[in-house]
Amino acid sequence: MTKQLTAAEIPGWMHERFAENPFMHVAKIEVEEVKWGFARLSMAADPATHGNRYGAIHGGALFTLADTALGAVCYTIGAMVVTMSASINFIKNSMKKEMVMAYATLIHKGRSSVVCKVEIFNEAKELMVEVTGTMFIVGHFDEIPEKW
């Protein structure tokens, strides 16, 4: 039987799991804060490495941050997930190097899927992106209690 983690242990556990993902390093994404049903992630966005042909942060880079945040918020409820569908609204972009923040919240957890919302803000706290995602549950992290 797997020992369940305490609320104090879960953030460290999540940092370790995401640090094992090599794409997180390539994309420069960090887990900043986690609570049950909530995750805040950052990305050191730089048009020199995350840019599109117009010199702005590529929409794919912003979606990568949002998709990672969708997965992270599902980790907080113990759900192993893959993205089933996502709807994205690009509202504002940036042509400068800056830290962008993704705030992911749980909207609904069913037996086989989870619905979450992500909002991404720039350093000026302006809304850049809104995403609603449906995640398919492929398993469960036994270490994470149902509520914490």
N, C-alpha and C positions, 0 to 999 in steps of 0.2 A: 504494500500500500504506500502510495506517495504521500509524503508529509506536505500538508497545506501550509502555504506561506502566510505570514501575518501582514497586515496593512503596511507596517514599517518595512518589511522585506520586499514587497512587490515592486516598488520603483527600481531598486537595485537589480532585481531579477530581470525586469524589462530592459534596463540599460544593457545588461549582459547579452540578452537574446538579440537585441538590435545591433549591438557591436559585432556579433558574429556574422552579420549580413554584409558581404563586401560591397554591395550596391549602395548601402548607406554611406560608405566612405567616399565612393565615386561621386555621389550626388551631394555630399556635404550636408547630410541630414542628421540632426541630433534629437534625441528624446529629452525634453526639458522638464516635463511635469506629467505625472499620471495620478489619477484618482479613479475610483470605480466609475465607469461610464464616461470618462473624460481623459483626453490626452492632449498635450501641447508639444508640438515639435517645431524645430527651427531649421532653416536652410540658409547657409551663407551663399546667397545668390549673387552671381557675378556674370554679367553679360559676356565677359571674355571666355567663360567656360560653360555657362548655362544659356548663352544667347542665341537669338535667331538672326536671320540675315539682315534685320533692320536695326540691330544693336540693342534690342530689348530682351528681357528674360523670356526664354522660350516657353510657350504654353505647356509643352510636354514636361519641362522641368517643374513647373508649378503643379501640374497634375501628378507628377511623381511624388511630390511632397504631400499632396492631398491623399493620394492612394495609400501612401505609407501611414499617414495619420489615421485613415480608415481602419487599416489593419491594427494599428496600435490601440485604438479605443476598444476594438474587439478583444485584444489581449487582456484588457483590464477586467473583462467579464469572464475570462478563461476560455474564450472561443478561438479555435484555430480556424482561419477563414481564407478564402480566396475571393477576389472581386467578381461578382456576378454581373453587376451593371452599375454605371455611374452617370450622373448628369452634372455637367459643369457649366458655370457661367463665368466668363472672364469679364471683369468689370474695370480693372485698372492695371496698368503694367508699369515697369520701371526700366530705365535705361542706365541705371547706376548700380554699383556694387553695394548691396545692403543685406541685412539680416531680415528674412521674412519669417513670419510665425503662422503656424497652422493650429487652429483650435478645433478639435474633434469631439463631438458629443454623440452619445447613444440616443437614438430616437425610439427604437423598438427592437426587442429580441424575441424571435419566435423559436420554434423547434429546429428549423433547418436554415434560417436566414436571420440576418441582423441588418437593420437600417440605421445609418449614421449620417451626420451632417458635419461638414468641414468648412470653416471660414479661414481664409489666408489674408493676413494684413502685412503691409510694409512697415518700415520703421516709423513713419509718420502716423501710424495706426489707421491708415486708410484701407478700406476693404478692397482687395485685389481680385479674389476668387471665392465663389461659393460652389460647393459640391454636395450632392446628396448621393450616397452610395448604398447599394444592397450587396451584402457580403454573404456568401454561401458558407455555412459551417461544415468543415471537413473533419473536425475532431475537437477535443477539449484538452486544455492544460490542467491536469489534475492538481497541480500545485496551487492554482488560483481558486480560492473559495467562491461560491456563488455570490455572496455579498461580503464586502470588507470595508 
